């Protein structure tokens, strides 16, 4: 009696096989989500696409670090949130990534930081983002003008203190430059988070595929498929891509089988 088991796939059990393989992929995702995500290194995948600072302060030391798009905004974020800003941002990234509080935190932090920075520093940040020097200077002047107007609008603590001369209103060119800078910052934040989320999903799929292969080989070994492990490779590699569409594929295969039998 042979120790190996021969498996024959027929049209009747293709749908069941698709569901089983998809269930393996779903289970592998669950294992990755429940175990691997408890480790900061795995759960921070993609954060280096937001900020390229490596190690404890920012992203991961490995894999190779990509050039991030939000590094120029770090001075403004540090002014707004303090020296532990990277811990805050990384924690929010791990919780929700692009769909969580991180986008709002980044936008609010940049606005607060810009409101407390000097004009040359704001212009330098803007040029590092890719804004031309003229537009960067006008945008920085617009931010400074708005800050001065807000300070003048605040009530004086003592009536004896003379009020400073009225600041000139923001020009149309400054207003336009500020709008362009804010739009660029919003687009850069969205782009960086999209790239980070893509890298996170790719790593999760890779880890889930590794888990599904391990489970597939363990099950195949346990049911006597030592001499026919090619099916273990096929099932393990197909489980993760098949998981999202396993139910639909199973239904389609069953309907196709019924249609063929009716002929």
C-alpha positions as CSV (number, residue, x, y, z in Angstrom):
1,X,0.0,0.0,0.0
2,X,1.5,3.3,-1.0
3,X,2.2,6.0,1.6
4,X,1.3,8.8,-0.9
5,X,-2.2,9.9,-1.7
6,X,-3.4,10.7,-5.2
7,X,-5.7,13.7,-5.5
8,X,-7.9,14.1,-8.5
9,X,-9.7,17.4,-9.1
10,X,-13.0,17.0,-11.0
11,X,-15.5,19.6,-12.1
12,X,-17.6,18.8,-9.1
13,X,-15.0,19.7,-6.5
14,X,-13.3,22.6,-8.1
15,X,-15.6,25.1,-6.4
16,X,-14.9,23.4,-3.0
17,X,-11.1,23.5,-3.7
18,X,-11.3,27.2,-4.6
19,X,-13.1,27.9,-1.3
20,X,-10.6,25.9,0.7
21,X,-7.6,27.6,-0.9
22,X,-9.2,31.0,-0.3
23,X,-9.8,30.1,3.3
24,X,-6.2,29.2,3.6
25,X,-5.3,32.7,2.3
26,X,-7.7,34.4,4.7
27,X,-6.3,32.4,7.6
28,X,-2.8,33.4,6.6
29,X,-3.8,37.0,6.5
30,X,-5.3,36.6,10.0
31,X,-2.1,35.1,11.3
32,X,0.0,37.9,9.9
33,X,-2.4,40.5,11.3
34,X,-2.5,38.9,14.7
35,X,1.1,37.8,15.2
36,X,3.5,39.7,12.9
37,X,1.8,43.1,13.5
38,X,2.6,42.9,17.2
39,X,6.2,43.6,16.1
40,X,6.9,47.3,15.4
41,X,9.3,46.5,12.5
42,X,6.7,44.6,10.5
43,X,3.8,47.0,11.4
44,X,5.8,50.0,10.4
45,X,6.3,48.8,6.8
46,X,6.0,51.7,4.4
47,X,6.7,54.4,7.0
48,X,10.0,55.1,5.4
49,X,8.2,56.3,2.3
50,X,6.7,59.1,4.5
51,X,9.8,60.0,6.4
52,X,13.2,58.6,5.5
53,X,14.7,59.1,8.9
54,X,15.9,55.6,9.9
55,X,16.2,53.6,13.1
56,X,14.4,54.6,16.4
57,X,13.4,58.1,15.2
58,X,11.7,57.3,12.0
59,X,11.4,54.4,9.6
60,X,13.2,51.0,9.6
61,X,16.9,50.4,9.1
62,X,16.1,47.6,6.7
63,X,14.9,47.2,3.9
64,X,16.7,49.9,1.7
65,X,15.3,53.3,2.6
66,X,13.5,55.2,-0.2
67,X,13.6,58.9,-0.5
68,X,10.6,60.2,1.3
69,X,8.6,63.3,0.2
70,X,7.7,64.7,3.6
71,X,11.2,65.1,5.1
72,X,11.3,68.9,4.5
73,X,8.2,69.2,6.7
74,X,10.0,67.8,9.8
75,X,11.1,71.2,11.2
76,X,7.5,72.5,11.2
77,X,6.2,69.3,12.7
78,X,8.8,69.3,15.5
79,X,7.8,72.9,16.4
80,X,4.1,71.8,16.5
81,X,4.4,68.5,18.3
82,X,7.8,68.6,20.1
83,X,10.8,66.4,20.0
84,X,8.8,63.1,20.2
85,X,6.9,63.9,17.0
86,X,8.2,60.8,15.2
87,X,6.9,58.5,17.9
88,X,3.4,60.2,17.6
89,X,3.4,59.9,13.8
90,X,4.6,56.4,13.7
91,X,2.0,55.3,16.3
92,X,-0.8,56.9,14.2
93,X,0.6,55.3,11.1
94,X,0.4,51.8,12.7
95,X,-3.2,52.4,13.8
96,X,-4.8,53.6,10.6
97,X,-2.2,54.7,8.0
98,X,-3.9,56.8,5.3
99,X,-7.4,56.2,6.6
100,X,-6.7,57.2,10.2
101,X,-5.8,60.4,12.0
102,X,-2.3,60.7,10.4
103,X,-3.3,62.9,7.4
104,X,-5.1,65.4,9.6
105,X,-2.2,65.4,12.2
106,X,0.3,66.1,9.4
107,X,-1.7,69.0,7.9
108,X,-2.5,70.6,11.3
109,X,1.1,70.2,12.4
110,X,2.5,71.9,9.3
111,X,0.1,74.8,9.6
112,X,0.9,75.3,13.3
113,X,4.7,75.0,12.7
114,X,4.6,77.5,9.8
115,X,2.8,79.9,12.0
116,X,5.7,79.9,14.4
117,X,8.6,79.9,11.9
118,X,10.5,82.9,10.5
119,X,10.0,83.9,6.9
120,X,13.4,82.7,5.6
121,X,12.9,79.2,7.2
122,X,9.4,78.9,5.7
123,X,10.8,79.8,2.3
124,X,13.6,77.3,2.7
125,X,11.1,74.5,3.5
126,X,9.0,75.5,0.5
127,X,11.9,75.4,-1.9
128,X,12.9,71.9,-0.6
129,X,9.4,70.8,-1.5
130,X,10.0,71.9,-5.0
131,X,8.4,75.4,-5.0
132,X,10.2,78.1,-6.9
133,X,12.1,80.6,-4.9
134,X,9.9,83.5,-5.8
135,X,6.7,81.7,-4.9
136,X,8.2,80.3,-1.7
137,X,9.1,83.8,-0.6
138,X,5.7,85.2,-1.4
139,X,4.0,82.3,0.5
140,X,6.3,82.8,3.5
141,X,5.5,86.5,3.5
142,X,1.8,85.7,3.3
143,X,2.0,83.4,6.3
144,X,3.9,86.1,8.2
145,X,1.4,88.8,7.2
146,X,-1.5,86.7,8.4
147,X,0.3,86.0,11.7
148,X,0.9,89.7,12.3
149,X,-2.7,90.6,11.5
150,X,-4.0,88.0,14.0
151,X,-1.7,89.4,16.7
152,X,-3.0,92.9,16.1
153,X,-6.6,91.6,16.2
154,X,-6.1,90.3,19.7
155,X,-7.3,92.7,22.5
156,X,-4.5,94.5,24.2
157,X,-4.0,93.5,27.9
158,X,-3.6,97.1,28.9
159,X,-5.3,100.2,27.4
160,X,-2.2,102.2,28.1
161,X,-0.1,100.2,25.7
162,X,-0.1,101.9,22.3
163,X,-1.2,99.8,19.4
164,X,1.4,99.2,16.6
165,X,0.7,100.5,13.1
166,X,-1.8,98.5,11.1
167,X,-0.1,95.8,9.0
168,X,-0.6,96.0,5.3
169,X,-3.2,93.6,3.9
170,X,-2.0,90.4,2.1
171,X,-1.5,91.0,-1.6
172,X,-3.2,88.9,-4.3
173,X,0.2,87.5,-5.3
174,X,1.0,86.4,-1.7
175,X,-2.5,84.9,-1.3
176,X,-2.1,83.0,-4.6
177,X,1.4,81.8,-3.6
178,X,0.1,80.6,-0.2
179,X,-2.7,78.7,-1.8
180,X,-0.2,77.0,-4.2
181,X,2.0,76.0,-1.3
182,X,-0.9,74.6,0.8
183,X,-2.1,72.6,-2.2
184,X,1.4,71.2,-2.8
185,X,1.7,70.2,0.8
186,X,-1.7,68.4,0.7
187,X,-0.8,66.6,-2.5
188,X,2.6,65.5,-1.1
189,X,1.0,64.2,2.1
190,X,-1.6,62.2,0.1
191,X,1.1,60.8,-2.3
192,X,3.5,59.8,0.5
193,X,0.7,58.0,2.4
194,X,-0.4,56.2,-0.7
195,X,3.1,55.0,-1.4
196,X,3.5,53.9,2.2
197,X,0.2,52.0,2.1
198,X,1.1,50.3,-1.1
199,X,4.4,49.1,0.4
200,X,2.6,48.0,3.6
201,X,0.1,45.9,1.6
202,X,2.9,44.4,-0.5
203,X,4.8,43.3,2.6
204,X,1.6,41.9,4.2
205,X,0.9,39.8,1.1
206,X,4.5,38.5,1.1
207,X,4.3,37.5,4.8
208,X,0.9,35.9,4.3
209,X,2.2,33.9,1.3
210,X,5.1,32.6,3.4
211,X,2.6,31.6,6.1
212,X,0.3,29.9,3.6
213,X,3.2,27.9,2.1
214,X,4.3,26.7,5.6
215,X,0.7,25.6,6.4
216,X,0.3,24.0,3.0
217,X,3.5,22.0,3.3
218,X,2.7,20.9,6.9
219,X,-0.8,19.8,5.9
220,X,0.5,18.0,2.8
221,X,3.1,16.3,4.8
222,X,0.6,15.2,7.4
223,X,-1.9,13.7,4.9
224,X,0.8,11.7,3.1
225,X,1.8,13.9,0.1
226,X,5.5,13.5,0.7
227,X,6.1,12.4,-2.9
228,X,3.8,14.9,-4.5
229,X,4.6,18.2,-2.9
230,X,4.0,20.2,-6.1
231,X,0.4,20.6,-5.0
232,X,1.6,22.2,-1.8
233,X,3.5,24.8,-3.8
234,X,0.5,25.5,-6.0
235,X,-2.0,25.8,-3.1
236,X,0.4,27.8,-0.9
237,X,1.2,30.3,-3.7
238,X,-2.4,30.7,-4.9
239,X,-4.0,31.0,-1.4
240,X,-3.3,34.7,-0.8
241,X,-4.2,36.1,-4.3
242,X,-7.3,33.9,-4.3
243,X,-8.5,34.8,-0.9
244,X,-10.4,38.0,-1.9
245,X,-12.2,36.4,-4.8
246,X,-12.5,32.8,-3.6
247,X,-16.3,32.9,-3.0
248,X,-17.0,34.5,-6.4
249,X,-14.7,32.1,-8.1
250,X,-16.3,29.1,-6.4
251,X,-19.8,30.3,-7.4
252,X,-18.6,30.8,-11.0
253,X,-17.1,27.3,-11.2
254,X,-20.2,25.7,-9.8
255,X,-22.4,27.6,-12.3
256,X,-20.1,26.6,-15.2
257,X,-20.2,22.9,-14.1
258,X,-24.0,23.0,-14.0
259,X,-24.1,24.6,-17.4
260,X,-21.8,21.9,-18.9
261,X,-23.9,19.1,-17.4
262,X,-27.1,20.5,-18.8
263,X,-25.8,20.2,-22.4
